[in-house]
Every structure is written in C-alpha cells, then in structure tokens.
Amino acid sequence: MPAVCLRLSCDQRCVLVEVWDDSVTAPARKSPRLDDESGRGLMLVEALSDRWGWYVPHGPGGKVVWAEVHYSSGGVRAAAKLDDHGAVLR
C-alpha cells in the first residue's frame, strides 16, 4: 500500500491542505463512471478549493498536492452545507 501524508495549516485568511504521496506522476483529472470507486479526487479539490497545485519536493521524492480554502469564499462550509459547529446539514 502506498504511503500518504496529510498536513493542514491555517492563518487568518485560509486553510492550506497538503497531501504527499510517493508517486511522481502528475495529478490528472479522470472521468469516472458512476460505479467507479476512485477517480474523483481532483474534481473534489477543484470544487472545494479556491486555489490548488502540486510540486515535487526536495528530498523524500514523491509529490505534494496542495489546496487553499479561503474563509471569505465560503469554501467547504458552503459546498458541504455545514452548520456553525461543522455538522452536515441535511
């Protein structure tokens, strides 16, 4: 199973999500079928973030995909319809 690391950081304007994996293959959008169990990652990143990108880090190899969610844009709260306590609204 491939290794994956997640790092979250924030400041007064946004949350930064960084995901490292051991593959150097560039992220690419896919067109999954309805019953596919994978292939939606970048669609979700694009839908929920204000900015995203990727880079190959120095040292450990692999790649890092990063995404910023700005507080002022509504970001995840608006897209996922969360209440003030982070619970999903139905």
C-alpha positions as CSV (number, residue, x, y, z in Angstrom):
1,M,0.0,0.0,0.0
2,P,1.5,3.4,-0.9
3,A,2.4,5.9,1.8
4,V,0.4,9.1,2.1
5,C,0.9,12.1,4.5
6,L,-1.5,14.9,5.2
7,R,-0.7,18.3,6.6
8,L,-3.2,21.0,7.5
9,S,-2.3,24.6,8.4
10,C,-4.2,27.8,8.6
11,D,-3.9,31.5,9.2
12,Q,-6.4,34.4,9.4
13,R,-7.4,34.0,5.7
14,C,-7.4,30.4,4.7
15,V,-6.8,26.7,5.4
16,L,-4.0,25.0,3.5
17,V,-4.3,21.3,2.8
18,E,-1.2,19.4,1.6
19,V,-1.2,15.7,0.7
20,W,2.1,13.9,0.0
21,D,2.3,10.6,-1.8
22,D,5.3,8.6,-3.0
23,S,4.4,8.9,-6.7
24,V,6.0,11.4,-9.0
25,T,3.2,11.1,-11.5
26,A,1.4,14.4,-12.1
27,P,-2.2,14.6,-10.9
28,A,-4.7,14.3,-13.7
29,R,-8.5,14.6,-13.9
30,K,-10.3,11.5,-14.7
31,S,-13.8,10.7,-16.0
32,P,-15.0,8.0,-13.6
33,R,-18.1,6.0,-14.2
34,L,-20.9,6.2,-11.6
35,D,-19.9,2.9,-10.1
36,D,-16.1,3.6,-10.0
37,E,-14.6,3.7,-6.5
38,S,-11.8,6.2,-7.4
39,G,-11.0,9.0,-9.9
40,R,-12.8,11.9,-8.2
41,G,-10.0,13.4,-6.2
42,L,-9.2,16.4,-8.4
43,M,-12.8,17.1,-9.1
44,L,-13.4,17.4,-5.4
45,V,-10.2,19.5,-4.9
46,E,-11.3,21.9,-7.7
47,A,-14.9,22.1,-6.4
48,L,-14.0,22.8,-2.8
49,S,-10.8,24.9,-3.0
50,D,-10.0,28.5,-4.1
51,R,-6.6,27.5,-5.5
52,W,-4.7,24.3,-5.8
53,G,-1.5,23.0,-7.4
54,W,1.2,20.4,-7.0
55,Y,5.0,20.2,-6.8
56,V,7.8,17.6,-6.4
57,P,9.5,18.3,-3.0
58,H,13.3,18.2,-2.4
59,G,14.5,15.2,-0.5
60,P,11.9,12.5,0.1
61,G,10.6,12.3,-3.5
62,G,7.0,11.8,-4.5
63,K,4.8,14.8,-4.9
64,V,2.7,17.2,-2.9
65,V,-0.8,18.3,-4.0
66,W,-1.9,21.4,-2.1
67,A,-5.2,23.3,-1.9
68,E,-6.2,26.6,-0.3
69,V,-9.7,27.2,1.1
70,H,-10.3,30.9,1.9
71,Y,-12.6,31.7,4.7
72,S,-14.3,34.6,2.9
73,S,-15.3,32.4,-0.1
74,G,-17.5,30.1,1.8
75,G,-15.3,27.2,0.6
76,V,-16.0,23.8,2.3
77,R,-18.8,25.2,4.6
78,A,-20.8,26.4,1.6
79,A,-20.1,23.4,-0.6
80,A,-20.8,20.8,2.0
81,K,-23.6,22.8,3.7
82,L,-22.2,22.7,7.2
83,D,-23.7,24.4,10.2
84,D,-21.7,26.7,12.6
85,H,-20.5,23.6,14.5
86,G,-19.3,21.7,11.4
87,A,-22.2,19.3,11.3
88,V,-23.6,18.4,7.9
89,L,-27.0,19.9,7.2
90,R,-29.4,17.5,5.6
